[in-house]
């Protein structure tokens, strides 16, 4: 029987996890490799040593590590990075669980609206993950665009879930369902407006990404403070994603506060 140590080296993954949001790129101008942001510094050094020895056609990775490893410094994630990583990992797990529940909902009479709603909600999993990546990169405007897509799809799914006419479902514009979604999310209209102002780069937001001095103007790509605000919007949207998913799947809806307490 194969022991655990041997299994470790033979193990393979048929479907690698697409967790790019928690990765850090290490390397140089020739090659880069992604490793978890919170991976131990020693692991990052070993990975870099393997890459460098391959590029230099050296047979010994160990020699490369001993000879140059002291020059490779990888500090621990900052407190802010650790907070974002912890929050996004927890959120990712919740989204994954919700999608699984959605896929195994209560069997009921088939109708076009419920099928279309389920498909739209399940399809939001990669949209959430795209938002995680953009948030970790500090790109609030791009992350807001993902949040707006999420809000539109959740609202649309809730609106058409009980419609059994294919033409009506197909003709329903997601942006036109936001007002009706206020029944589920009273602040939906206001939130949609905020997300739209970020998505379309409202001139009022220029002060967030443009820094002026007497002799120059600089454009700021990474905006951590604004990114935290978008993370807050994303968390609010998850709970509505859960509520609508449970309604569409026919499962008994749990109390949102209980989920939050369990999460924390």
Buried (B, 14 or more C-beta within 10 A) or exposed (E): EEEEEEEEEEEEEEEEEEBBBBBBEBBEEEEEBBBBBBBEEEEBBBBBBBBBBEEEEBEEBEEBBEBBBEEBEBEEBEEEBEEBBEBBBEBBEBBEEBBEBBEEBEEEEEBBBBBBBBEBBBEBBEBBBBBBBBBBBBBBBBBBBBBBBBBBBBBBBBBBBEBBEEEEBEEBEBEEBBEEBEEBBEEBEEBBEBBBBBBEEEEEBEEBBEEEEEEEEEEEEEBEEBBBBBBEBBBBBBBBBBBBBBBBBEBEEEEEEEBEEEEE
